[in-house]
Structure formats: structure tokens, C-alpha cells
Amino acid sequence: MPDNGALDLQPFREVWCVDFEFVAGDGERPRPVCMVARELRTQRLERWWRGDLDAAAAPPYPTADPTVLFVAYYASAELGCHLALNWPMPHLILDLFVEFRAITNGLPTVAGNGLLGAMAAFNVTGGDALEKNTMRSLVMSGGPWSCEEQVQILDYCQSDVDALARLLPAMLPKIDLPRALLRGRSMVATARMEWAGVPIDVETLRRMQAAWPSIKNQLIADVDQDYGIYEGTTFKYDRFAAYLARSGIPWPYTANGRLDLRDDTFRQQARGHPQIAPLHNLRHALGQMRLAELAVGSDGRNRTLLSPFRARTGRNQPSNSRFIFGPSTWLRCLIRPPPGYGLAYIDYSSQEIGIAAALSRDENLMDAYISGDPYLAFAKLAKLAPPEATKASHGNIRDICKAVVLGVNYGMGDATLANQLGIPPFEAKRLLETHRKTFPVFWRWSDGAVTQAMLHGRISTVFGWPIHVGANANPRALMNFPMQANGAEILRLACCLMTEAGIEVCAPVHDAVLIIAPLPDLNARVSQAQECMAEAGRIVLDGFELRTDAEIIRHPNRYADKRGIEMWDRVMGLLDQFEAERETVTHV
């Protein structure tokens, strides 16, 4: 029995460590197998097999009592089991996975971020990786399990609970408890979003999966006719270099002097040179699209771990191949509400600019954001466009200013900006200097934040999500951290407010959410969700409000990202052609 004499959680009358074992197929909701819970003050132990779980209307620990603390490791899994059992959610949650990420964010971890890794980092004994993998395989086999195996599984589940009980007092001195409970609250929202999932047009997906090997070559030929770069299915470096030269498109190089062909570089270049966007979509599709890996359950919903707090900024980091918002943008056209329902994709408008304005308290930048078009506002403030300029009359200047304003948040230098805009480096340097002169308060705040982080070895968000800064830290990444990480805080809080209000959130997507509702309720739910998102921004940014935009999709329409529509239409045309030819051959 674990010794918890060092446990100091005075506000709490009861402290429960809880772990579930469950089965979940690809894209499916969890099916609980067993649960073990231990109350640390009295050492009361509860071991429930699935029959006990199914028969219970509530767990053995209180859920509504504000003096009871629920402790888990990666709590969204346990909370997903609560949803499967129709149990109420715990009132206060401490997730030791999330807090281990906070304590070590930016630092190397010897044994990873799992329970065993946290135990190793805090010199807590117990746990065997081989045994853990063996027992996990036994659970995931789905049964049926013999009586002996049931005891083994319960013992394994209890071993994780007892490990939690030993880990908690070791970690407690490094945990910022009030903020930790807010992060624990967000794991409830995560569980609800993973439970909901994203509705998929399964019929079209199955058609694409069956035909993809056959239409892939034709897709390459169809797109590449405008470029002449591919040889069969191979992207040829020399041909691409020749295309860039004859098209007059500047391109970044790697440190060894070769063209930088990373996907992020292609994406960035496609913004400044739209003519290469189809080529980028093709490369991305061929490199990352593994249709068989997209996790779609028997109810037609795409579900996968949202992996909260995995990114250094605290953002989610779900699998690119299993999550519908991970692969190429054109594949998102598979998202489609079922009959009688509608979807809404609601995103923060220019979120990072609004965050930068609010945190720096730069009045010029705040006014630029409030204007509704911060890029055109910058052009006017910098005297690059007249006061009466509009997006229609000065679109080119606005696009240039947009590249500057967005690039500044990522610490973009003059060489990168010059490449993106296709302008001389001296002109790019002049534009960046103009931004500094236009928003001096922002720049003093940003430079000060980076300097402070380098001096103190740490930088954190308004709600305390930290990153530890070493001597070799990238100043550009540090410059962007306040915008990205506080953006993550805002979206997490917004998801809490929405799910607690009964809004069905299908997924968070960087600075946006996808929600679903019955058609008669859709407009009201969208308005409610937008107010939740605005409230989250006001809370984090001390009253400053971020705008949101909503795109509504009603059945039978499908979601469509404008960046991927052209490629989707190409694929659908080739798919129809392939199926028609196959039908003809079958009849012959």
C-alpha cells in the first residue's frame, strides 16, 4: 500500500486516484473493461469489472463535491469512460500527464511523457514497460477473458493507480494547483470532443480508398501537365529548379545550398505564389495521404486522440494521418453532416494579431485589429496606402502588408520575406523597419519578452503554461510563443465553455472549432458558440475581444476548404471516370 504521509492537499477532503482499462477500435468510442480507484487519505480501494461498471449509475467517488479531487494520468481517457457509462464528470480534476508536460516542457525527458517516464523523472519506483505492453495487448484483444485474466487485468489497472498515488506527492511541490485544475477542466472538454468526432462521408471515402491506387498516376499526370516536374511518380529536383527559374519564382535554400522542399516551405511559398498551390497539394497528397489510416468509426465519425498539451505551445497535436484535419486540405471535403444536421466551422479572425495587440497594449495595433482589416490598417498607418484605400482598390499593397504582419509574429527576417514576396532584400528590410516604426510598443514588449525568457530561462502564458528556455533557444520561436501559447489557452477555455453549455463540438482545429447541431437549432448554437469564444478571449486578454467568423454547412452540403476545392474536384472527376470505365469493362 502506498505511503502518502507527505501528501499536502489541504483544501480537499478526499483525493481519488483513478484508472480505467478499456477497448477502443479505430474511430470508435471507448468500451470500459474495468476500473480501479483508491482514496488516498483513507486508502479505500474500489476494483470494478465491467459488470459492476454497467450496473452503476455513478462511480464510487463523489463527482459534484468541490472538496473531492479526481487524479488521473491522461485524464481524457478516464473521462471518456465516464461518458460511455453515462456517469457525471468529476468536479475537480488533476491530470498528472498534463502537469508533467508543464514541468518538463522544453526540457529533455529520458523516458518519454508516459506514466513510466514521469515516474523515472521523479525517482518513483515501480512499473515495468514489458509487463505494461503485455497487459495492454491482453486488454486490447477485446476478450473474452478467463477469470484468471480478469484478475490480472484488475491487478494491472491497480498497479497504475498505486503508481499515481506514489507519483502525486513527488510532483506536488512543482504543481501550480489552481492553474492545474483549469487544465484538468479542459480535459473534460477534450473527452467530450473525442466522444463526438467529425462526421464523414463514408460512402465517398470507401470509393476513394478502392480507387486511389488506380487514379493516383492519372492525378499526377493531370496536375503535372502545367509544370513538367514528375517522372512517373517521382518528383524531380532538377525539373523543379528549372520551372522556378523560367517562372521567376524565388525559393529558399537549405544550409547545404539545395532548394528547401519541406512541406512548410511549399505551403508558405504557395501563399505568395498561388500558381504553385496545385503542385503543393499534389505533393502533400502523395506524401501524407494514407486513406486507410483515417480513423472512422462504425457510426461514420472520425475519432482519434486529440493529444492535448503535446505541442510546446500547449496546443493539441493529433495524428496527421488519423485526423481528418491532418492530411491535405482537399481531403476535408469528406466532412459532411448527416441528414437533419448542420455543421459550423467557427474560427478566430486574425487571432495571433489580436493577441499580440492585447498583450502588448500597443494602441496602434489594437486599433488596427479592431478595424476589421489589420493588414489594410497597417498600410494606412505606414502611409503605404491612402486613408480611403479599400481591399478592392489596394489589394496588392494589402497582400504585401499581410505578409509582413503575419511574418512578424514568426520572427520572419528580410531574406524570407523577400523570397515570399519576390522583392529585393533591401525592400523587405524597409517593410520590416516600417512595421517597427508603426507599432513601437508591440516591438518593445516582444523584444522584452524574448530577453526576459533568455535571462530567466522560462516564459509562460497568462494562465501559466510554461516553456523552459535553454542557452541554444531560437529567439524567433520565443517571439511567437506568447501568441501561439495564449491562443491555445483561449481555444481550450472556449471549448470548456462550449461543451459545458451543451454544444456538441466535433473537433478543435488550431484556432477554430467544428460544431454540429440539428438544423432547427443550428443558428442558435452558432451564436452561442461565438459568444463562448468571445468570452474566452476576454478572460485571457483582460477584456480585449477577438472576432470570430462562422462558415455554416447544412446537409446535404459538405465542408470545403477553399484551398483544396480545386484538387477535390480533380480527384472526384478522376474517380467518376475510373468507375465509369470499370463499369464499362464489367458489362463487356
C-alpha positions as CSV (number, residue, x, y, z in Angstrom):
1,M,0.0,0.0,0.0
2,P,1.5,3.4,-1.0
3,D,2.7,5.7,1.7
4,N,1.1,9.2,1.3
5,G,2.2,10.8,4.5
6,A,3.8,13.6,2.5
7,L,0.6,14.4,0.7
8,D,-0.3,18.0,1.3
9,L,-3.7,18.8,-0.4
10,Q,-5.4,20.6,2.5
11,P,-8.3,22.0,0.5
12,F,-9.5,18.5,-0.4
13,R,-11.5,16.2,1.9
14,E,-10.9,13.2,-0.4
15,V,-8.3,12.6,-3.1
16,W,-9.1,9.8,-5.5
17,C,-6.6,8.2,-7.9
18,V,-8.5,6.6,-10.8
19,D,-7.6,4.4,-13.8
20,F,-9.7,2.6,-16.4
21,E,-8.9,-0.1,-18.8
22,F,-11.0,0.0,-22.0
23,V,-11.2,-1.2,-25.6
24,A,-11.5,1.2,-28.5
25,G,-11.2,0.3,-32.2
26,D,-10.2,2.7,-34.8
27,G,-12.6,5.7,-34.8
28,E,-14.7,4.0,-32.1
29,R,-15.8,5.2,-28.7
30,P,-14.2,3.5,-25.7
31,R,-15.8,0.5,-24.1
32,P,-14.8,0.2,-20.4
33,V,-13.4,-3.1,-19.2
34,C,-12.6,-2.3,-15.6
35,M,-11.9,0.5,-13.2
36,V,-9.7,0.8,-10.1
37,A,-10.0,3.8,-7.7
38,R,-8.1,4.5,-4.5
39,E,-8.9,7.3,-2.0
40,L,-5.5,8.4,-0.6
41,R,-6.5,9.7,2.8
42,T,-8.4,6.5,3.9
43,Q,-6.7,4.1,1.5
44,R,-10.2,2.9,0.5
45,L,-9.9,0.7,-2.7
46,E,-12.5,0.0,-5.3
47,R,-12.0,-2.6,-8.1
48,W,-14.9,-2.9,-10.5
49,W,-15.1,-5.2,-13.5
50,R,-17.3,-4.3,-16.5
51,G,-20.5,-5.8,-15.0
52,D,-20.1,-3.6,-11.9
53,L,-19.5,-0.6,-14.2
54,D,-22.5,-1.2,-16.4
55,A,-24.8,-1.7,-13.4
56,A,-23.7,1.5,-11.6
57,A,-25.4,4.8,-12.1
58,A,-22.4,6.7,-10.7
59,P,-18.8,6.0,-9.7
60,P,-17.8,5.2,-6.2
61,Y,-16.2,8.6,-5.7
62,P,-18.2,11.8,-5.4
63,T,-18.3,13.9,-8.6
64,A,-20.1,17.1,-7.6
65,D,-18.4,17.7,-4.3
66,P,-15.8,20.7,-4.6
67,T,-13.8,19.2,-1.8
68,V,-13.1,16.0,-3.7
69,L,-10.1,15.8,-6.1
70,F,-10.0,13.3,-9.1
71,V,-6.4,12.4,-10.1
72,A,-5.5,10.6,-13.3
73,Y,-2.8,10.3,-15.8
74,Y,-4.1,11.4,-19.2
75,A,-7.5,12.0,-17.8
76,S,-9.4,12.4,-21.1
77,A,-9.2,8.6,-21.3
78,E,-10.9,8.1,-17.9
79,L,-13.4,10.8,-18.7
80,G,-14.3,9.2,-22.0
81,C,-15.2,6.1,-19.9
82,H,-17.4,8.3,-17.8
83,L,-19.2,9.3,-21.0
84,A,-19.5,5.7,-22.1
85,L,-21.1,4.7,-18.7
86,N,-23.2,7.9,-18.6
87,W,-21.6,8.9,-15.4
88,P,-21.3,12.5,-14.3
89,M,-18.0,14.2,-14.8
90,P,-15.8,14.9,-11.7
91,H,-15.9,18.5,-10.5
92,L,-12.2,19.0,-9.9
93,I,-9.5,17.1,-12.0
94,L,-5.8,17.0,-11.6
95,D,-4.1,15.4,-14.6
96,L,-0.5,14.4,-13.8
97,F,0.3,13.9,-17.5
98,V,-0.6,17.5,-18.3
99,E,1.4,18.7,-15.2
100,F,4.4,16.6,-16.2
101,R,4.3,18.2,-19.6
102,A,4.2,21.6,-18.0
103,I,7.1,20.8,-15.6
104,T,9.3,19.5,-18.4
105,N,8.2,21.5,-21.4
106,G,11.3,22.5,-23.3
107,L,13.5,20.1,-21.3
108,P,14.7,16.7,-22.5
109,T,12.9,13.7,-20.9
110,V,14.8,10.4,-20.7
111,A,11.8,8.0,-20.8
112,G,9.1,10.0,-22.6
113,N,5.9,11.6,-21.3
114,G,4.0,8.4,-20.3
115,L,3.4,7.3,-16.7
116,L,6.6,5.4,-16.5
117,G,8.5,8.3,-17.9
118,A,7.1,10.6,-15.2
119,M,7.9,8.1,-12.5
120,A,11.5,7.8,-13.8
121,A,11.9,11.6,-13.8
122,F,10.7,11.9,-10.2
123,N,12.6,8.8,-9.0
124,V,9.4,7.0,-8.1
125,T,9.8,3.2,-8.0
126,G,7.6,0.6,-9.7
127,G,6.4,-0.1,-13.2
128,D,7.7,-2.4,-15.9
129,A,7.5,-1.4,-19.6
130,L,7.4,-5.0,-20.9
131,E,4.7,-6.0,-18.4
132,K,2.7,-2.9,-19.3
133,N,2.8,-3.7,-23.0
134,T,1.9,-7.3,-22.4
135,M,-1.1,-6.4,-20.3
136,R,-2.2,-3.6,-22.7
137,S,-2.2,-6.2,-25.5
138,L,-4.4,-8.5,-23.4
139,V,-6.9,-5.7,-22.8
140,M,-7.0,-4.6,-26.4
141,S,-7.6,-8.2,-27.5
142,G,-11.2,-7.4,-26.5
143,G,-11.8,-10.7,-24.6
144,P,-13.5,-12.9,-23.6
145,W,-11.1,-13.1,-20.7
146,S,-10.9,-16.0,-18.3
147,C,-11.4,-15.5,-14.5
148,E,-7.6,-15.5,-14.1
149,E,-7.1,-13.0,-16.8
150,Q,-9.8,-10.7,-15.3
151,V,-7.8,-10.7,-12.0
152,Q,-4.6,-10.0,-13.9
153,I,-6.2,-7.0,-15.7
154,L,-7.6,-5.6,-12.5
155,D,-4.2,-6.0,-10.8
156,Y,-2.5,-4.3,-13.7
157,C,-5.1,-1.4,-13.5
158,Q,-4.5,-1.2,-9.8
159,S,-0.7,-1.0,-10.3
160,D,-1.2,2.2,-12.3
161,V,-3.4,3.6,-9.6
162,D,-0.8,2.8,-6.9
163,A,1.9,4.3,-9.2
164,L,-0.2,7.5,-9.4
165,A,-0.5,7.5,-5.6
166,R,3.3,7.5,-5.3
167,L,3.8,10.0,-8.1
168,L,1.4,12.6,-6.8
169,P,3.3,13.7,-3.7
170,A,6.6,13.6,-5.6
171,M,5.2,16.0,-8.2
172,L,3.0,18.1,-6.0
173,P,5.7,20.7,-5.0
174,K,6.2,21.6,-8.6
175,I,2.5,21.8,-9.5
176,D,0.7,25.2,-9.7
177,L,-2.5,23.8,-8.4
178,P,-5.1,26.5,-9.3
179,R,-3.9,26.6,-12.9
180,A,-3.5,22.8,-12.9
181,L,-7.2,22.5,-12.1
182,L,-8.1,24.7,-15.0
183,R,-6.0,22.5,-17.3
184,G,-7.8,19.5,-15.8
185,R,-11.1,21.1,-16.5
186,S,-10.1,21.3,-20.2
187,M,-9.6,17.5,-20.3
188,V,-13.3,17.1,-19.8
189,A,-13.8,19.2,-23.0
190,T,-11.2,17.1,-24.7
191,A,-13.1,13.9,-23.8
192,R,-16.4,15.3,-25.0
193,M,-14.9,16.3,-28.3
194,E,-13.2,12.9,-28.8
195,W,-16.6,11.3,-28.0
196,A,-18.4,13.5,-30.6
197,G,-16.0,13.0,-33.5
198,V,-16.2,14.5,-37.0
199,P,-19.0,13.3,-39.4
200,I,-17.5,11.8,-42.6
201,D,-19.0,11.0,-46.0
202,V,-18.1,7.3,-45.6
203,E,-19.5,6.3,-49.0
204,T,-17.2,8.6,-50.8
205,L,-14.3,7.7,-48.6
206,R,-14.8,4.0,-49.4
207,R,-14.9,4.8,-53.1
208,M,-11.7,6.8,-52.9
209,Q,-9.9,4.0,-50.9
210,A,-10.9,1.4,-53.5
211,A,-9.8,3.6,-56.5
212,W,-6.8,5.5,-55.1
213,P,-4.0,3.1,-56.3
214,S,-5.5,3.4,-59.8
215,I,-6.2,7.1,-60.0
216,K,-3.0,8.3,-58.4
217,N,-0.9,8.1,-61.5
218,Q,-3.6,9.9,-63.5
219,L,-3.8,12.6,-60.8
220,I,-0.1,13.2,-61.1
221,A,-0.3,13.5,-64.9
222,D,-3.4,15.8,-64.7
223,V,-1.7,18.2,-62.3
224,D,1.8,18.0,-63.6
225,Q,0.9,18.9,-67.2
226,D,1.2,22.5,-66.1
227,Y,4.6,22.0,-64.5
228,G,6.5,19.1,-66.2
229,I,8.3,18.1,-62.9
230,Y,7.3,14.5,-62.3
231,E,8.8,11.4,-63.9
232,G,6.2,8.7,-63.2
233,T,5.5,9.1,-59.5
234,T,8.9,10.7,-58.8
235,F,9.3,14.4,-58.1
236,K,12.4,15.5,-60.0
237,Y,14.6,18.2,-58.2
238,D,16.3,19.5,-61.4
239,R,13.0,19.9,-63.3
240,F,11.5,21.8,-60.3
241,A,14.6,24.1,-60.2
242,A,14.2,24.8,-64.0
243,Y,10.5,25.5,-63.5
244,L,11.2,28.1,-60.8
245,A,13.8,29.7,-63.0
246,R,11.7,30.1,-66.0
247,S,8.7,31.2,-63.9
248,G,10.8,33.8,-62.0
249,I,9.8,32.4,-58.6
250,P,12.4,32.9,-55.8
251,W,12.8,30.0,-53.5
252,P,14.5,29.4,-50.1
253,Y,17.6,27.2,-49.9
254,T,18.8,24.8,-47.2
255,A,22.1,25.3,-45.4
256,N,23.8,22.9,-47.9
257,G,22.7,25.0,-50.8
258,R,19.8,22.9,-52.1
259,L,16.2,24.0,-52.6
260,D,14.2,23.7,-49.4
261,L,11.5,21.2,-50.3
262,R,9.9,20.8,-46.9
263,D,6.1,20.9,-46.8
264,D,6.0,24.0,-44.6
265,T,8.2,25.8,-47.2
266,F,5.9,24.8,-50.0
267,R,2.9,26.0,-48.0
268,Q,4.5,29.3,-47.3
269,Q,5.6,29.8,-50.9
270,A,2.1,28.9,-52.2
271,R,0.7,31.9,-50.3
272,G,2.9,34.3,-52.2
273,H,2.8,32.4,-55.5
274,P,-0.6,30.8,-55.9
275,Q,0.4,29.2,-59.2
276,I,2.3,26.5,-57.3
277,A,-0.6,25.7,-54.9
278,P,-1.9,22.7,-57.0
279,L,1.7,21.3,-57.0
280,H,1.9,21.7,-53.2
281,N,-1.5,19.9,-52.8
282,L,-0.3,17.1,-55.1
283,R,3.0,16.6,-53.2
284,H,1.2,16.8,-49.9
285,A,-1.4,14.2,-51.0
286,L,1.1,11.8,-52.4
287,G,3.4,12.2,-49.4
288,Q,0.9,12.1,-46.5
289,M,-2.4,10.8,-47.7
290,R,-2.9,7.3,-46.4
291,L,-6.6,6.8,-46.6
292,A,-6.6,3.5,-44.8
293,E,-5.2,5.2,-41.7
294,L,-8.1,7.7,-41.3
295,A,-9.8,6.6,-38.1
296,V,-13.5,6.4,-38.9
297,G,-15.9,4.5,-36.5
298,S,-18.9,2.4,-37.4
299,D,-21.1,5.5,-36.9
300,G,-19.3,7.4,-39.6
301,R,-17.4,9.7,-37.2
302,N,-13.7,10.4,-37.4
303,R,-12.2,10.0,-33.9
304,T,-8.6,9.9,-32.8
305,L,-6.7,11.2,-29.8
306,L,-6.6,14.9,-29.9
307,S,-3.3,14.8,-27.9
308,P,-3.8,17.9,-25.8
309,F,-0.7,19.7,-24.5
310,R,1.6,17.7,-26.7
311,A,2.9,20.7,-28.6
312,R,5.3,23.0,-26.8
313,T,2.8,25.8,-27.1
314,G,0.2,23.6,-25.3
315,R,-1.8,23.1,-28.5
316,N,-3.3,19.8,-29.5
317,Q,-1.1,17.5,-31.7
318,P,-3.4,14.8,-33.1
319,S,-2.1,12.3,-35.7
320,N,-1.8,13.8,-39.2
321,S,-2.8,10.5,-40.8
322,R,-5.7,9.6,-38.5
323,F,-7.3,13.0,-38.0
324,I,-9.4,14.4,-40.9
325,F,-7.8,17.9,-40.4
326,G,-4.3,16.4,-40.6
327,P,-3.8,15.5,-44.3
328,S,-4.1,17.7,-47.4
329,T,-6.9,20.4,-47.2
330,W,-8.8,18.9,-50.1
331,L,-9.5,15.8,-48.2
332,R,-11.5,17.8,-45.7
333,C,-14.3,17.8,-48.3
334,L,-15.1,14.4,-46.9
335,I,-16.6,16.2,-43.9
336,R,-20.4,16.1,-44.3
337,P,-23.2,16.5,-41.8
338,P,-25.7,13.6,-41.6
339,P,-29.3,14.1,-42.7
340,G,-31.2,16.6,-40.4
341,Y,-27.9,18.2,-39.1
342,G,-25.6,21.1,-39.9
343,L,-22.1,21.9,-39.2
344,A,-20.4,25.2,-38.4
345,Y,-16.6,25.9,-38.7
346,I,-16.0,28.8,-36.4
347,D,-12.6,30.4,-36.3
348,Y,-11.0,33.3,-34.7
349,S,-10.3,36.2,-37.1
350,S,-6.6,37.1,-37.2
351,Q,-6.2,35.6,-33.7
352,E,-2.5,36.0,-33.3
353,I,-2.6,39.7,-34.3
354,G,-5.4,40.3,-31.8
355,I,-3.4,38.5,-29.1
356,A,-0.2,40.5,-29.8
357,A,-2.2,43.7,-29.7
358,A,-3.9,42.9,-26.4
359,L,-0.8,41.6,-24.6
360,S,1.5,44.4,-25.8
361,R,-1.2,47.1,-25.2
362,D,0.0,48.8,-28.4
363,E,-2.9,51.2,-29.2
364,N,-2.0,51.3,-32.9
365,L,-2.0,47.6,-33.2
366,M,-5.2,47.3,-31.2
367,D,-6.9,49.9,-33.4
368,A,-5.7,48.0,-36.5
369,Y,-7.2,44.8,-35.2
370,I,-10.5,46.5,-34.2
371,S,-10.8,48.0,-37.7
372,G,-11.6,44.5,-39.0
373,D,-8.7,44.5,-41.5
374,P,-5.3,44.8,-39.7
375,Y,-3.4,44.4,-42.9
376,L,-5.0,47.4,-44.7
377,A,-4.9,49.3,-41.4
378,F,-1.1,48.8,-41.3
379,A,-0.8,50.0,-44.9
380,K,-2.7,53.2,-44.0
381,L,-0.8,53.8,-40.7
382,A,2.5,53.3,-42.5
383,K,1.4,55.7,-45.3
384,L,1.7,52.8,-47.8
385,A,-1.9,53.4,-48.8
386,P,-4.2,56.4,-48.6
387,P,-6.8,56.8,-45.8
388,E,-9.6,56.0,-48.3
389,A,-8.0,52.7,-49.5
390,T,-10.1,49.6,-49.6
391,K,-9.3,45.9,-50.2
392,A,-10.6,46.3,-53.7
393,S,-8.7,49.4,-54.6
394,H,-5.3,48.5,-53.0
395,G,-5.4,44.7,-52.9
396,N,-1.8,44.3,-53.9
397,I,-0.5,46.6,-51.2
398,R,-2.8,44.9,-48.7
399,D,-1.3,41.5,-49.6
400,I,2.2,42.8,-49.1
401,C,1.3,44.2,-45.7
402,K,-0.5,41.0,-44.8
403,A,2.8,39.0,-45.4
404,V,4.6,41.5,-43.2
405,V,2.1,41.5,-40.3
406,L,1.8,37.7,-40.3
407,G,5.5,37.1,-40.8
408,V,6.4,39.4,-37.9
409,N,4.7,37.1,-35.4
410,Y,7.0,34.3,-36.5
411,G,10.2,36.4,-36.4
412,M,10.4,36.4,-40.2
413,G,13.6,38.0,-41.5
414,D,14.1,40.2,-44.6
415,A,15.5,37.3,-46.7
416,T,12.5,35.1,-46.1
417,L,10.1,38.0,-46.7
418,A,11.9,38.9,-49.9
419,N,11.6,35.3,-51.1
420,Q,7.9,35.1,-50.3
421,L,7.0,38.4,-52.0
422,G,9.5,38.2,-54.8
423,I,11.1,41.6,-53.9
424,P,14.7,42.7,-53.3
425,P,16.0,42.1,-49.7
426,F,16.6,45.8,-49.1
427,E,12.9,46.4,-49.8
428,A,11.8,43.6,-47.5
429,K,14.1,45.1,-44.8
430,R,12.5,48.5,-45.3
431,L,9.0,47.0,-44.9
432,L,10.0,45.3,-41.6
433,E,11.5,48.5,-40.3
434,T,8.3,50.3,-41.2
435,H,6.4,47.8,-39.1
436,R,8.7,48.5,-36.2
437,K,8.1,52.3,-36.5
438,T,4.4,51.8,-36.8
439,F,4.0,49.6,-33.8
440,P,6.8,50.5,-31.4
441,V,5.0,49.5,-28.3
442,F,4.5,46.0,-29.6
443,W,8.1,45.7,-30.6
444,R,9.3,46.8,-27.1
445,W,7.0,44.3,-25.5
446,S,8.1,41.5,-27.9
447,D,11.8,42.2,-27.6
448,G,11.4,42.4,-23.8
449,A,9.6,39.1,-23.6
450,V,12.3,37.3,-25.6
451,T,15.1,38.9,-23.5
452,Q,13.4,38.0,-20.2
453,A,12.9,34.5,-21.4
454,M,16.6,34.1,-22.3
455,L,17.7,35.7,-18.9
456,H,15.3,33.7,-16.7
457,G,15.2,30.5,-18.7
458,R,11.4,30.5,-18.8
459,I,8.4,32.1,-20.4
460,S,4.7,31.3,-19.8
461,T,1.2,32.2,-20.8
462,V,-1.4,34.3,-18.9
463,F,-2.6,31.0,-17.4
464,G,0.8,29.7,-16.6
465,W,1.6,27.2,-19.4
466,P,5.4,27.4,-19.4
467,I,8.3,26.6,-21.7
468,H,11.8,26.2,-20.3
469,V,14.4,28.1,-22.3
470,G,17.9,26.8,-22.8
471,A,21.1,28.6,-24.0
472,N,20.5,27.5,-27.6
473,A,16.9,28.6,-27.8
474,N,15.6,30.0,-31.0
475,P,14.7,33.7,-30.4
476,R,12.2,33.6,-33.3
477,A,10.3,30.7,-31.6
478,L,10.3,32.6,-28.3
479,M,8.9,35.6,-30.1
480,N,6.0,33.6,-31.4
481,F,5.4,31.7,-28.2
482,P,3.1,34.3,-26.4
483,M,0.8,34.4,-29.4
484,Q,0.6,30.7,-30.1
485,A,0.5,29.5,-26.5
486,N,-2.0,32.1,-25.3
487,G,-4.0,31.3,-28.5
488,A,-4.1,27.7,-27.2
489,E,-5.2,28.9,-23.8
490,I,-8.1,30.8,-25.4
491,L,-9.2,27.9,-27.5
492,R,-9.1,25.5,-24.6
493,L,-11.2,27.8,-22.4
494,A,-13.6,28.3,-25.3
495,C,-14.0,24.6,-25.7
496,C,-14.7,24.3,-22.0
497,L,-17.4,27.0,-22.2
498,M,-19.0,25.5,-25.3
499,T,-19.1,21.8,-24.1
500,E,-20.3,22.9,-20.6
501,A,-23.1,24.8,-22.4
502,G,-24.2,21.6,-24.2
503,I,-22.8,22.5,-27.6
504,E,-21.5,19.4,-29.4
505,V,-18.0,20.3,-30.5
506,C,-16.7,17.8,-33.1
507,A,-13.1,19.0,-33.0
508,P,-10.8,21.8,-32.2
509,V,-8.6,22.9,-35.2
510,H,-5.7,25.2,-34.2
511,D,-7.7,28.5,-33.7
512,A,-11.1,27.2,-34.7
513,V,-13.8,24.6,-33.8
514,L,-16.2,22.5,-35.8
515,I,-19.6,22.1,-34.1
516,I,-22.7,20.1,-35.1
517,A,-26.4,20.6,-34.3
518,P,-29.8,19.7,-35.6
519,L,-30.8,22.0,-38.4
520,P,-33.6,23.8,-36.4
521,D,-31.1,24.6,-33.6
522,L,-28.0,25.4,-35.8
523,N,-28.2,29.2,-36.0
524,A,-28.8,29.5,-32.2
525,R,-25.9,27.1,-31.5
526,V,-23.6,29.1,-33.7
527,S,-24.4,32.3,-32.0
528,Q,-23.9,30.7,-28.6
529,A,-20.6,29.2,-29.6
530,Q,-19.4,32.5,-30.9
531,E,-20.2,34.2,-27.6
532,C,-18.3,31.5,-25.8
533,M,-15.3,32.1,-28.0
534,A,-15.5,35.8,-27.5
535,E,-15.8,35.3,-23.7
536,A,-12.8,33.1,-23.6
537,G,-10.8,35.8,-25.4
538,R,-12.0,38.5,-23.0
539,I,-11.0,36.4,-20.0
540,V,-7.5,35.6,-21.2
541,L,-6.8,39.0,-22.8
542,D,-8.1,41.2,-19.9
543,G,-11.3,42.4,-21.7
544,F,-9.9,42.6,-25.2
545,E,-12.3,40.8,-27.6
546,L,-11.4,38.6,-30.5
547,R,-13.7,38.4,-33.5
548,T,-14.9,35.1,-35.0
549,D,-16.2,34.1,-38.4
550,A,-18.6,31.2,-38.9
551,E,-19.0,29.0,-42.0
552,I,-22.2,27.1,-41.9
553,I,-22.7,23.8,-43.8
554,R,-26.2,22.2,-43.9
555,H,-26.9,18.7,-45.1
556,P,-26.6,17.6,-47.9
557,N,-23.7,20.0,-48.5
558,R,-20.2,19.2,-47.4
559,Y,-17.4,21.2,-45.7
560,A,-14.9,22.6,-48.2
561,D,-11.7,24.4,-47.5
562,K,-11.2,26.8,-50.4
563,R,-7.5,25.9,-50.6
564,G,-8.5,22.4,-51.5
565,I,-11.5,22.7,-53.7
566,E,-9.6,22.6,-57.0
567,M,-7.8,19.4,-56.0
568,W,-11.0,17.8,-54.7
569,D,-12.8,18.5,-58.0
570,R,-9.8,16.9,-59.9
571,V,-9.9,13.8,-57.7
572,M,-13.7,13.4,-58.0
573,G,-13.5,13.8,-61.7
574,L,-10.9,11.1,-62.0
575,L,-12.8,8.9,-59.6
576,D,-16.0,9.2,-61.7
577,Q,-14.0,8.5,-64.8
578,F,-12.3,5.4,-63.2
579,E,-15.7,4.0,-62.0
580,A,-17.3,4.6,-65.4
581,E,-14.5,2.8,-67.2
582,R,-14.6,-0.1,-64.8
583,E,-18.4,-0.4,-65.2
584,T,-18.0,-0.5,-69.0
585,V,-15.4,-3.2,-68.8
586,T,-17.6,-5.2,-66.4
587,H,-20.5,-5.1,-68.8
588,V,-18.4,-6.1,-71.8
